[in-house]
Amino acid sequence: MMKVTPEQDARIAKMTFAATYPWYVKKVEAKGRTIEELHQVIEWLTGFDPKKLQELIDEKANFETFFKKAKLNPNAGLIKGVICGYRVEEIEFPLTQQVRYLDKIIDELAKGKSMENILRKP
């Protein structure tokens, strides 16, 4: 198991959501999913509707600010599995874990998982 270093945590905190958002769009659209579906999974995790997302993109919010303003879904802890070589449920630094939760659900969307499964509906 790879261990996340404090340097990686700091680098992730400073990355802007605006810089990664186009990659998310490209990733899901390449697999036949829609921006609306992307916004649905982001809103489920963070509470941000498309208007609020656009504000955060426009202000070039870094991930630290992005997740400070988010209302993390109480079921986010149900997101499990490996993303970028890390098991998300074992990441110790909360911000890095939250960014990886986002990466994981977007990855699931791109891989064709049903919305019901991505949104962790009981």
N, CA, C and O atoms as a GROMACS GRO file, in nm:
protein
  488
    1MET      N    1   0.084  -0.119   0.000
    1MET     CA    2   0.000   0.000   0.000
    1MET      C    3   0.088   0.125   0.000
    1MET      O    4   0.181   0.136   0.080
    2MET      N    5   0.057   0.216  -0.090
    2MET     CA    6   0.134   0.340  -0.096
    2MET      C    7   0.088   0.434   0.015
    2MET      O    8  -0.030   0.439   0.049
    3LYS      N    9   0.182   0.506   0.070
    3LYS     CA   10   0.152   0.601   0.177
    3LYS      C   11   0.155   0.742   0.119
    3LYS      O   12   0.249   0.777   0.048
    4VAL      N   13   0.055   0.821   0.149
    4VAL     CA   14   0.052   0.959   0.103
    4VAL      C   15   0.147   1.040   0.191
    4VAL      O   16   0.143   1.029   0.314
    5THR      N   17   0.232   1.120   0.128
    5THR     CA   18   0.327   1.201   0.204
    5THR      C   19   0.267   1.339   0.233
    5THR      O   20   0.177   1.383   0.162
    6PRO      N   21   0.318   1.408   0.337
    6PRO     CA   22   0.271   1.544   0.364
    6PRO      C   23   0.291   1.637   0.244
    6PRO      O   24   0.213   1.729   0.222
    7GLU      N   25   0.397   1.612   0.166
    7GLU     CA   26   0.423   1.695   0.047
    7GLU      C   27   0.311   1.676  -0.056
    7GLU      O   28   0.266   1.772  -0.118
    8GLN      N   29   0.267   1.550  -0.073
    8GLN     CA   30   0.157   1.523  -0.166
    8GLN      C   31   0.029   1.589  -0.117
    8GLN      O   32  -0.047   1.646  -0.195
    9ASP      N   33   0.005   1.581   0.015
    9ASP     CA   34  -0.113   1.644   0.073
    9ASP      C   35  -0.112   1.795   0.044
    9ASP      O   36  -0.214   1.851   0.004
   10ALA      N   37   0.004   1.859   0.065
   10ALA     CA   38   0.016   2.004   0.043
   10ALA      C   39  -0.005   2.038  -0.104
   10ALA      O   40  -0.068   2.138  -0.136
   11ARG      N   41   0.048   1.956  -0.193
   11ARG     CA   42   0.035   1.981  -0.336
   11ARG      C   43  -0.113   1.970  -0.378
   11ARG      O   44  -0.163   2.052  -0.454
   12ILE      N   45  -0.181   1.869  -0.328
   12ILE     CA   46  -0.323   1.850  -0.360
   12ILE      C   47  -0.406   1.968  -0.308
   12ILE      O   48  -0.494   2.017  -0.378
   13ALA      N   49  -0.378   2.014  -0.187
   13ALA     CA   50  -0.452   2.126  -0.128
   13ALA      C   51  -0.444   2.252  -0.213
   13ALA      O   52  -0.539   2.330  -0.220
   14LYS      N   53  -0.329   2.272  -0.279
   14LYS     CA   54  -0.307   2.394  -0.357
   14LYS      C   55  -0.356   2.383  -0.502
   14LYS      O   56  -0.369   2.484  -0.571
   15MET      N   57  -0.383   2.261  -0.548
   15MET     CA   58  -0.436   2.245  -0.684
   15MET      C   59  -0.572   2.312  -0.693
   15MET      O   60  -0.651   2.307  -0.598
   16THR      N   61  -0.601   2.374  -0.807
   16THR     CA   62  -0.732   2.439  -0.820
   16THR      C   63  -0.834   2.344  -0.882
   16THR      O   64  -0.802   2.263  -0.969
   17PHE      N   65  -0.955   2.358  -0.834
   17PHE     CA   66  -1.065   2.282  -0.893
   17PHE      C   67  -1.081   2.321  -1.040
   17PHE      O   68  -1.109   2.237  -1.125
   18ALA      N   69  -1.064   2.450  -1.068
   18ALA     CA   70  -1.078   2.499  -1.207
   18ALA      C   71  -0.982   2.429  -1.302
   18ALA      O   72  -1.015   2.407  -1.418
   19ALA      N   73  -0.863   2.395  -1.255
   19ALA     CA   74  -0.764   2.329  -1.339
   19ALA      C   75  -0.801   2.182  -1.364
   19ALA      O   76  -0.769   2.128  -1.470
   20THR      N   77  -0.866   2.119  -1.269
   20THR     CA   78  -0.898   1.976  -1.285
   20THR      C   79  -1.035   1.953  -1.347
   20THR      O   80  -1.060   1.848  -1.406
   21TYR      N   81  -1.124   2.051  -1.333
   21TYR     CA   82  -1.259   2.034  -1.385
   21TYR      C   83  -1.264   1.996  -1.534
   21TYR      O   84  -1.339   1.906  -1.570
   22PRO      N   85  -1.187   2.063  -1.623
   22PRO     CA   86  -1.190   2.023  -1.764
   22PRO      C   87  -1.150   1.877  -1.787
   22PRO      O   88  -1.200   1.811  -1.878
   23TRP      N   89  -1.060   1.826  -1.703
   23TRP     CA   90  -1.020   1.685  -1.713
   23TRP      C   91  -1.136   1.593  -1.675
   23TRP      O   92  -1.157   1.489  -1.736
   24TYR      N   93  -1.210   1.634  -1.572
   24TYR     CA   94  -1.327   1.555  -1.531
   24TYR      C   95  -1.428   1.549  -1.646
   24TYR      O   96  -1.479   1.443  -1.679
   25VAL      N   97  -1.455   1.666  -1.706
   25VAL     CA   98  -1.550   1.673  -1.817
   25VAL      C   99  -1.505   1.584  -1.932
   25VAL      O  100  -1.583   1.505  -1.986
   26LYS      N  101  -1.378   1.597  -1.969
   26LYS     CA  102  -1.322   1.519  -2.080
   26LYS      C  103  -1.333   1.369  -2.051
   26LYS      O  104  -1.369   1.290  -2.138
   27LYS      N  105  -1.300   1.332  -1.927
   27LYS     CA  106  -1.301   1.191  -1.888
   27LYS      C  107  -1.440   1.130  -1.900
   27LYS      O  108  -1.456   1.022  -1.957
   28VAL      N  109  -1.542   1.199  -1.848
   28VAL     CA  110  -1.677   1.141  -1.851
   28VAL      C  111  -1.738   1.147  -1.991
   28VAL      O  112  -1.805   1.053  -2.034
   29GLU      N  113  -1.714   1.257  -2.063
   29GLU     CA  114  -1.770   1.268  -2.198
   29GLU      C  115  -1.707   1.165  -2.293
   29GLU      O  116  -1.775   1.114  -2.382
   30ALA      N  117  -1.579   1.136  -2.274
   30ALA     CA  118  -1.511   1.036  -2.358
   30ALA      C  119  -1.575   0.899  -2.342
   30ALA      O  120  -1.566   0.814  -2.431
   31LYS      N  121  -1.639   0.877  -2.227
   31LYS     CA  122  -1.702   0.748  -2.200
   31LYS      C  123  -1.854   0.753  -2.218
   31LYS      O  124  -1.926   0.664  -2.174
   32GLY      N  125  -1.902   0.861  -2.284
   32GLY     CA  126  -2.044   0.868  -2.316
   32GLY      C  127  -2.134   0.916  -2.203
   32GLY      O  128  -2.256   0.901  -2.212
   33ARG      N  129  -2.076   0.973  -2.098
   33ARG     CA  130  -2.158   1.029  -1.990
   33ARG      C  131  -2.170   1.180  -2.013
   33ARG      O  132  -2.098   1.237  -2.094
   34THR      N  133  -2.262   1.244  -1.941
   34THR     CA  134  -2.291   1.386  -1.965
   34THR      C  135  -2.237   1.476  -1.854
   34THR      O  136  -2.205   1.432  -1.744
   35ILE      N  137  -2.227   1.605  -1.890
   35ILE     CA  138  -2.187   1.705  -1.789
   35ILE      C  139  -2.293   1.709  -1.678
   35ILE      O  140  -2.260   1.729  -1.561
   36GLU      N  141  -2.419   1.691  -1.715
   36GLU     CA  142  -2.526   1.689  -1.614
   36GLU      C  143  -2.502   1.578  -1.512
   36GLU      O  144  -2.520   1.598  -1.392
   37GLU      N  145  -2.462   1.460  -1.560
   37GLU     CA  146  -2.432   1.349  -1.469
   37GLU      C  147  -2.310   1.382  -1.383
   37GLU      O  148  -2.308   1.352  -1.264
   38LEU      N  149  -2.211   1.443  -1.445
   38LEU     CA  150  -2.091   1.486  -1.370
   38LEU      C  151  -2.132   1.581  -1.258
   38LEU      O  152  -2.090   1.566  -1.144
   39HIS      N  153  -2.215   1.680  -1.292
   39HIS     CA  154  -2.261   1.777  -1.191
   39HIS      C  155  -2.343   1.708  -1.083
   39HIS      O  156  -2.336   1.746  -0.966
   40GLN      N  157  -2.420   1.608  -1.121
   40GLN     CA  158  -2.501   1.536  -1.022
   40GLN      C  159  -2.413   1.465  -0.919
   40GLN      O  160  -2.442   1.470  -0.799
   41VAL      N  161  -2.305   1.399  -0.964
   41VAL     CA  162  -2.219   1.329  -0.867
   41VAL      C  163  -2.140   1.428  -0.782
   41VAL      O  164  -2.117   1.405  -0.663
   42ILE      N  165  -2.096   1.539  -0.843
   42ILE     CA  166  -2.023   1.642  -0.765
   42ILE      C  167  -2.117   1.703  -0.662
   42ILE      O  168  -2.077   1.724  -0.547
   43GLU      N  169  -2.240   1.732  -0.702
   43GLU     CA  170  -2.336   1.791  -0.607
   43GLU      C  171  -2.369   1.693  -0.495
   43GLU      O  172  -2.382   1.734  -0.379
   44TRP      N  173  -2.382   1.564  -0.527
   44TRP     CA  174  -2.408   1.464  -0.423
   44TRP      C  175  -2.296   1.465  -0.318
   44TRP      O  176  -2.323   1.460  -0.198
   45LEU      N  177  -2.171   1.472  -0.364
   45LEU     CA  178  -2.058   1.468  -0.270
   45LEU      C  179  -2.041   1.599  -0.194
   45LEU      O  180  -2.015   1.598  -0.073
   46THR      N  181  -2.056   1.714  -0.262
   46THR     CA  182  -2.017   1.843  -0.205
   46THR      C  183  -2.132   1.935  -0.167
   46THR      O  184  -2.114   2.025  -0.085
   47GLY      N  185  -2.249   1.912  -0.225
   47GLY     CA  186  -2.361   2.004  -0.205
   47GLY      C  187  -2.360   2.120  -0.303
   47GLY      O  188  -2.450   2.204  -0.298
   48PHE      N  189  -2.260   2.129  -0.391
   48PHE     CA  190  -2.250   2.242  -0.485
   48PHE      C  191  -2.335   2.217  -0.609
   48PHE      O  192  -2.316   2.118  -0.680
   49ASP      N  193  -2.430   2.309  -0.634
   49ASP     CA  194  -2.505   2.300  -0.758
   49ASP      C  195  -2.420   2.359  -0.872
   49ASP      O  196  -2.314   2.418  -0.846
   50PRO      N  197  -2.464   2.344  -0.998
   50PRO     CA  198  -2.380   2.392  -1.110
   50PRO      C  199  -2.344   2.541  -1.100
   50PRO      O  200  -2.234   2.580  -1.139
   51LYS      N  201  -2.436   2.624  -1.048
   51LYS     CA  202  -2.408   2.768  -1.033
   51LYS      C  203  -2.292   2.790  -0.933
   51LYS      O  204  -2.201   2.867  -0.960
   52LYS      N  205  -2.297   2.722  -0.820
   52LYS     CA  206  -2.192   2.735  -0.718
   52LYS      C  207  -2.059   2.680  -0.772
   52LYS      O  208  -1.953   2.737  -0.747
   53LEU      N  209  -2.066   2.569  -0.846
   53LEU     CA  210  -1.945   2.513  -0.908
   53LEU      C  211  -1.879   2.616  -0.997
   53LEU      O  212  -1.758   2.636  -0.993
   54GLN      N  213  -1.962   2.682  -1.080
   54GLN     CA  214  -1.908   2.783  -1.171
   54GLN      C  215  -1.843   2.897  -1.094
   54GLN      O  216  -1.738   2.947  -1.136
   55GLU      N  217  -1.903   2.940  -0.983
   55GLU     CA  218  -1.842   3.045  -0.900
   55GLU      C  219  -1.705   3.000  -0.850
   55GLU      O  220  -1.609   3.078  -0.854
   56LEU      N  221  -1.695   2.876  -0.803
   56LEU     CA  222  -1.568   2.824  -0.752
   56LEU      C  223  -1.464   2.815  -0.863
   56LEU      O  224  -1.345   2.838  -0.840
   57ILE      N  225  -1.508   2.780  -0.983
   57ILE     CA  226  -1.418   2.774  -1.098
   57ILE      C  227  -1.370   2.916  -1.131
   57ILE      O  228  -1.251   2.939  -1.153
   58ASP      N  229  -1.465   3.011  -1.135
   58ASP     CA  230  -1.431   3.150  -1.169
   58ASP      C  231  -1.334   3.211  -1.069
   58ASP      O  232  -1.246   3.288  -1.107
   59GLU      N  233  -1.350   3.177  -0.941
   59GLU     CA  234  -1.258   3.234  -0.840
   59GLU      C  235  -1.131   3.150  -0.825
   59GLU      O  236  -1.047   3.178  -0.740
   60LYS      N  237  -1.120   3.046  -0.909
   60LYS     CA  238  -1.002   2.958  -0.907
   60LYS      C  239  -0.972   2.904  -0.767
   60LYS      O  240  -0.858   2.906  -0.721
   61ALA      N  241  -1.079   2.856  -0.702
   61ALA     CA  242  -1.066   2.801  -0.567
   61ALA      C  243  -0.976   2.677  -0.570
   61ALA      O  244  -0.991   2.590  -0.656
   62ASN      N  245  -0.883   2.673  -0.474
   62ASN     CA  246  -0.802   2.551  -0.463
   62ASN      C  247  -0.886   2.445  -0.390
   62ASN      O  248  -0.993   2.475  -0.336
   63PHE      N  249  -0.834   2.321  -0.388
   63PHE     CA  250  -0.913   2.214  -0.327
   63PHE      C  251  -0.935   2.236  -0.178
   63PHE      O  252  -1.037   2.193  -0.123
   64GLU      N  253  -0.841   2.302  -0.112
   64GLU     CA  254  -0.858   2.330   0.030
   64GLU      C  255  -0.982   2.417   0.051
   64GLU      O  256  -1.067   2.386   0.135
   65THR      N  257  -0.993   2.525  -0.025
   65THR     CA  258  -1.108   2.615  -0.016
   65THR      C  259  -1.235   2.545  -0.063
   65THR      O  260  -1.341   2.557   0.000
   66PHE      N  261  -1.224   2.471  -0.172
   66PHE     CA  262  -1.337   2.398  -0.230
   66PHE      C  263  -1.403   2.308  -0.126
   66PHE      O  264  -1.524   2.312  -0.108
   67PHE      N  265  -1.322   2.228  -0.058
   67PHE     CA  266  -1.379   2.134   0.039
   67PHE      C  267  -1.414   2.200   0.172
   67PHE      O  268  -1.496   2.147   0.247
   68LYS      N  269  -1.352   2.315   0.204
   68LYS     CA  270  -1.394   2.390   0.325
   68LYS      C  271  -1.536   2.441   0.307
   68LYS      O  272  -1.614   2.444   0.402
   69LYS      N  273  -1.569   2.481   0.184
   69LYS     CA  274  -1.702   2.536   0.155
   69LYS      C  275  -1.805   2.425   0.132
   69LYS      O  276  -1.926   2.451   0.135
   70ALA      N  277  -1.760   2.305   0.108
   70ALA     CA  278  -1.851   2.194   0.077
   70ALA      C  279  -1.924   2.144   0.201
   70ALA      O  280  -1.874   2.156   0.313
   71LYS      N  281  -2.042   2.088   0.177
   71LYS     CA  282  -2.113   2.014   0.282
   71LYS      C  283  -2.103   1.868   0.240
   71LYS      O  284  -2.186   1.818   0.165
   72LEU      N  285  -2.000   1.802   0.289
   72LEU     CA  286  -1.972   1.665   0.246
   72LEU      C  287  -2.090   1.572   0.277
   72LEU      O  288  -2.144   1.573   0.388
   73ASN      N  289  -2.128   1.493   0.179
   73ASN     CA  290  -2.240   1.400   0.196
   73ASN      C  291  -2.209   1.304   0.311
   73ASN      O  292  -2.099   1.250   0.319
   74PRO      N  293  -2.307   1.282   0.401
   74PRO     CA  294  -2.283   1.191   0.514
   74PRO      C  295  -2.247   1.049   0.469
   74PRO      O  296  -2.186   0.974   0.546
   75ASN      N  297  -2.284   1.012   0.347
   75ASN     CA  298  -2.251   0.879   0.295
   75ASN      C  299  -2.118   0.874   0.220
   75ASN      O  300  -2.084   0.770   0.162
   76ALA      N  301  -2.042   0.983   0.221
   76ALA     CA  302  -1.913   0.985   0.149
   76ALA      C  303  -1.820   0.874   0.199
   76ALA      O  304  -1.740   0.821   0.123
   77GLY      N  305  -1.830   0.841   0.327
   77GLY     CA  306  -1.747   0.735   0.384
   77GLY      C  307  -1.773   0.597   0.324
   77GLY      O  308  -1.694   0.505   0.342
   78LEU      N  309  -1.884   0.585   0.250
   78LEU     CA  310  -1.914   0.458   0.183
   78LEU      C  311  -1.835   0.443   0.053
   78LEU      O  312  -1.836   0.337  -0.008
   79ILE      N  313  -1.767   0.550   0.012
   79ILE     CA  314  -1.685   0.543  -0.110
   79ILE      C  315  -1.557   0.467  -0.074
   79ILE      O  316  -1.479   0.510   0.011
   80LYS      N  317  -1.540   0.354  -0.140
   80LYS     CA  318  -1.424   0.269  -0.110
   80LYS      C  319  -1.360   0.227  -0.241
   80LYS      O  320  -1.419   0.238  -0.348
   81GLY      N  321  -1.237   0.179  -0.229
   81GLY     CA  322  -1.169   0.129  -0.348
   81GLY      C  323  -1.039   0.203  -0.373
   81GLY      O  324  -0.997   0.287  -0.294
   82VAL      N  325  -0.977   0.169  -0.485
   82VAL     CA  326  -0.846   0.223  -0.517
   82VAL      C  327  -0.858   0.327  -0.627
   82VAL      O  328  -0.924   0.305  -0.729
   83ILE      N  329  -0.792   0.440  -0.605
   83ILE     CA  330  -0.783   0.545  -0.706
   83ILE      C  331  -0.641   0.599  -0.703
   83ILE      O  332  -0.588   0.630  -0.596
   84CYS      N  333  -0.580   0.610  -0.818
   84CYS     CA  334  -0.441   0.660  -0.828
   84CYS      C  335  -0.346   0.578  -0.741
   84CYS      O  336  -0.247   0.632  -0.691
   85GLY      N  337  -0.375   0.450  -0.722
   85GLY     CA  338  -0.288   0.363  -0.644
   85GLY      C  339  -0.310   0.367  -0.494
   85GLY      O  340  -0.240   0.300  -0.418
   86TYR      N  341  -0.408   0.446  -0.450
   86TYR     CA  342  -0.435   0.459  -0.306
   86TYR      C  343  -0.573   0.405  -0.275
   86TYR      O  344  -0.667   0.425  -0.352
   87ARG      N  345  -0.586   0.337  -0.162
   87ARG     CA  346  -0.716   0.290  -0.114
   87ARG      C  347  -0.780   0.409  -0.042
   87ARG      O  348  -0.731   0.451   0.063
   88VAL      N  349  -0.889   0.463  -0.098
   88VAL     CA  350  -0.945   0.589  -0.046
   88VAL      C  351  -0.985   0.583   0.100
   88VAL      O  352  -0.970   0.681   0.173
   89GLU      N  353  -1.036   0.468   0.144
   89GLU     CA  354  -1.081   0.461   0.283
   89GLU      C  355  -0.965   0.460   0.382
   89GLU      O  356  -0.987   0.473   0.503
   90GLU      N  357  -0.841   0.444   0.335
   90GLU     CA  358  -0.724   0.439   0.424
   90GLU      C  359  -0.641   0.568   0.422
   90GLU      O  360  -0.540   0.577   0.491
   91ILE      N  361  -0.682   0.667   0.342
   91ILE     CA  362  -0.607   0.793   0.335
   91ILE      C  363  -0.631   0.869   0.465
   91ILE      O  364  -0.745   0.891   0.505
   92GLU      N  365  -0.523   0.910   0.530
   92GLU     CA  366  -0.534   0.971   0.663
   92GLU      C  367  -0.565   1.120   0.661
   92GLU      O  368  -0.640   1.168   0.746
   93PHE      N  369  -0.510   1.194   0.566
   93PHE     CA  370  -0.530   1.339   0.561
   93PHE      C  371  -0.668   1.367   0.502
   93PHE      O  372  -0.693   1.334   0.386
   94PRO      N  373  -0.759   1.429   0.580
   94PRO     CA  374  -0.898   1.445   0.535
   94PRO      C  375  -0.913   1.511   0.398
   94PRO      O  376  -0.993   1.465   0.316
   95LEU      N  377  -0.839   1.618   0.371
   95LEU     CA  378  -0.853   1.687   0.243
   95LEU      C  379  -0.813   1.596   0.126
   95LEU      O  380  -0.884   1.591   0.025
   96THR      N  381  -0.702   1.526   0.140
   96THR     CA  382  -0.658   1.435   0.034
   96THR      C  383  -0.764   1.327   0.013
   96THR      O  384  -0.794   1.290  -0.100
   97GLN      N  385  -0.821   1.278   0.121
   97GLN     CA  386  -0.925   1.176   0.111
   97GLN      C  387  -1.047   1.231   0.037
   97GLN      O  388  -1.105   1.162  -0.046
   98GLN      N  389  -1.086   1.355   0.068
   98GLN     CA  390  -1.202   1.414   0.002
   98GLN      C  391  -1.179   1.432  -0.148
   98GLN      O  392  -1.268   1.406  -0.229
   99VAL      N  393  -1.059   1.476  -0.185
   99VAL     CA  394  -1.025   1.491  -0.328
   99VAL      C  395  -1.030   1.354  -0.395
   99VAL      O  396  -1.080   1.342  -0.507
  100ARG      N  397  -0.980   1.252  -0.329
  100ARG     CA  398  -0.982   1.116  -0.386
  100ARG      C  399  -1.124   1.060  -0.392
  100ARG      O  400  -1.155   0.982  -0.482
  101TYR      N  401  -1.212   1.098  -0.296
  101TYR     CA  402  -1.353   1.060  -0.306
  101TYR      C  403  -1.410   1.114  -0.438
  101TYR      O  404  -1.477   1.043  -0.512
  102LEU      N  405  -1.380   1.242  -0.464
  102LEU     CA  406  -1.427   1.306  -0.587
  102LEU      C  407  -1.371   1.234  -0.709
  102LEU      O  408  -1.445   1.202  -0.802
  103ASP      N  409  -1.241   1.208  -0.709
  103ASP     CA  410  -1.179   1.134  -0.820
  103ASP      C  411  -1.246   0.998  -0.840
  103ASP      O  412  -1.272   0.957  -0.952
  104LYS      N  413  -1.273   0.930  -0.729
  104LYS     CA  414  -1.328   0.794  -0.735
  104LYS      C  415  -1.468   0.792  -0.795
  104LYS      O  416  -1.498   0.709  -0.880
  105ILE      N  417  -1.555   0.884  -0.750
  105ILE     CA  418  -1.692   0.881  -0.803
  105ILE      C  419  -1.695   0.926  -0.950
  105ILE      O  420  -1.778   0.878  -1.026
  106ILE      N  421  -1.606   1.015  -0.989
  106ILE     CA  422  -1.598   1.056  -1.130
  106ILE      C  423  -1.545   0.939  -1.213
  106ILE      O  424  -1.590   0.917  -1.326
  107ASP      N  425  -1.451   0.865  -1.158
  107ASP     CA  426  -1.399   0.746  -1.224
  107ASP      C  427  -1.511   0.642  -1.242
  107ASP      O  428  -1.523   0.581  -1.348
  108GLU      N  429  -1.591   0.624  -1.138
  108GLU     CA  430  -1.702   0.529  -1.146
  108GLU      C  431  -1.802   0.572  -1.254
  108GLU      O  432  -1.855   0.488  -1.328
  109LEU      N  433  -1.828   0.702  -1.262
  109LEU     CA  434  -1.918   0.754  -1.364
  109LEU      C  435  -1.862   0.722  -1.503
  109LEU      O  436  -1.934   0.673  -1.590
  110ALA      N  437  -1.735   0.750  -1.522
  110ALA     CA  438  -1.670   0.724  -1.652
  110ALA      C  439  -1.668   0.575  -1.686
  110ALA      O  440  -1.672   0.538  -1.803
  111LYS      N  441  -1.664   0.491  -1.584
  111LYS     CA  442  -1.661   0.346  -1.608
  111LYS      C  443  -1.799   0.286  -1.629
  111LYS      O  444  -1.813   0.165  -1.646
  112GLY      N  445  -1.902   0.372  -1.628
  112GLY     CA  446  -2.036   0.325  -1.660
  112GLY      C  447  -2.117   0.271  -1.544
  112GLY      O  448  -2.221   0.208  -1.565
  113LYS      N  449  -2.072   0.296  -1.422
  113LYS     CA  450  -2.151   0.252  -1.306
  113LYS      C  451  -2.285   0.325  -1.304
  113LYS      O  452  -2.296   0.438  -1.352
  114SER      N  453  -2.385   0.262  -1.248
  114SER     CA  454  -2.517   0.326  -1.240
  114SER      C  455  -2.512   0.440  -1.139
  114SER      O  456  -2.437   0.437  -1.042
  115MET      N  457  -2.596   0.541  -1.165
  115MET     CA  458  -2.603   0.657  -1.076
  115MET      C  459  -2.640   0.612  -0.935
  115MET      O  460  -2.588   0.665  -0.837
  116GLU      N  461  -2.730   0.514  -0.924
  116GLU     CA  462  -2.773   0.464  -0.794
  116GLU      C  463  -2.654   0.413  -0.713
  116GLU      O  464  -2.644   0.439  -0.593
  117ASN      N  465  -2.564   0.339  -0.779
  117ASN     CA  466  -2.445   0.286  -0.710
  117ASN      C  467  -2.346   0.398  -0.676
  117ASN      O  468  -2.290   0.400  -0.566
  118ILE      N  469  -2.325   0.490  -0.769
  118ILE     CA  470  -2.230   0.600  -0.744
  118ILE      C  471  -2.276   0.684  -0.626
  118ILE      O  472  -2.196   0.724  -0.542
  119LEU      N  473  -2.407   0.710  -0.620
  119LEU     CA  474  -2.462   0.796  -0.514
  119LEU      C  475  -2.490   0.719  -0.385
  119LEU      O  476  -2.554   0.771  -0.294
  120ARG      N  477  -2.440   0.597  -0.379
  120ARG     CA  478  -2.445   0.515  -0.257
  120ARG      C  479  -2.584   0.511  -0.196
  120ARG      O  480  -2.603   0.535  -0.077
  121LYS      N  481  -2.683   0.479  -0.282
  121LYS     CA  482  -2.820   0.468  -0.233
  121LYS      C  483  -2.837   0.332  -0.167
  121LYS      O  484  -2.797   0.230  -0.223
  122PRO      N  485  -2.896   0.330  -0.048
  122PRO     CA  486  -2.913   0.201   0.022
  122PRO      C  487  -3.010   0.108  -0.050
  122PRO      O  488  -3.034  -0.003  -0.003
   0.00000   0.00000   0.00000
